[in-house]
Amino acid sequence: MAGWLVGAALLLGACTPTVEVVAPREPITINLNIKLDADVRLHIEEKAKEDVGSKAIF
């Protein structure tokens, strides 16, 4: 009877859930080129509109 209890305890102990946290091997990269490109284009367009409105082209 004691053998069954020990065996059952070992089986139940082997089924305990474990959580493992591992750092990634490669660095995490976030690509922000699209937003930056749109922001730069907006500023250039606004500056061009101001220049065209204040200065004669020809």
MOMO-V184196 format. One record per residue. N is the residue number from 1. PSI is psi as a letter, one per 20 degrees, with the letter a starting at -180 (999 if undefined). OMEGA is omega in radians with two decimals (NA if undefined). NEAR is the number of other C-alpha atoms within 10 Angstrom. Layout:
n=(N,N)
psi=(PSI,PSI)
omega=(OMEGA,OMEGA)
near=(NEAR,NEAR)
This chain:
n=(1,2,3,4,5,6,7,8,9,10,11,12,13,14,15,16,17,18,19,20,21,22,23,24,25,26,27,28,29,30,31,32,33,34,35,36,37,38,39,40,41,42,43,44,45,46,47,48,49,50,51,52,53,54,55,56,57,58)
psi=(g,h,h,g,g,g,g,h,h,g,g,h,h,i,j,p,q,q,p,p,p,p,q,q,h,q,q,p,q,p,o,j,h,g,g,g,g,h,g,g,h,g,g,g,g,g,h,g,g,g,g,h,h,i,q,p,g,999)
omega=(-3.13,3.11,3.11,3.14,3.12,3.12,3.13,3.13,3.11,3.12,3.13,3.11,3.13,-3.09,-3.13,-3.14,3.10,3.10,-3.12,3.13,-3.10,3.09,3.12,-3.13,3.13,3.12,3.10,3.14,3.10,-3.08,-3.12,-3.08,-3.08,-3.14,-3.12,3.13,3.13,3.14,3.13,3.13,3.13,3.14,3.12,3.14,3.12,3.12,3.12,3.12,3.11,-3.13,3.14,-3.13,-3.06,-3.08,3.08,-3.14,-3.10,NA)
near=(6,7,8,9,10,11,12,12,11,11,11,10,10,9,8,7,6,6,5,4,6,6,6,7,6,6,7,6,6,6,7,8,9,8,10,11,10,11,12,10,12,12,11,12,12,10,12,12,11,11,12,10,10,9,8,7,7,3)
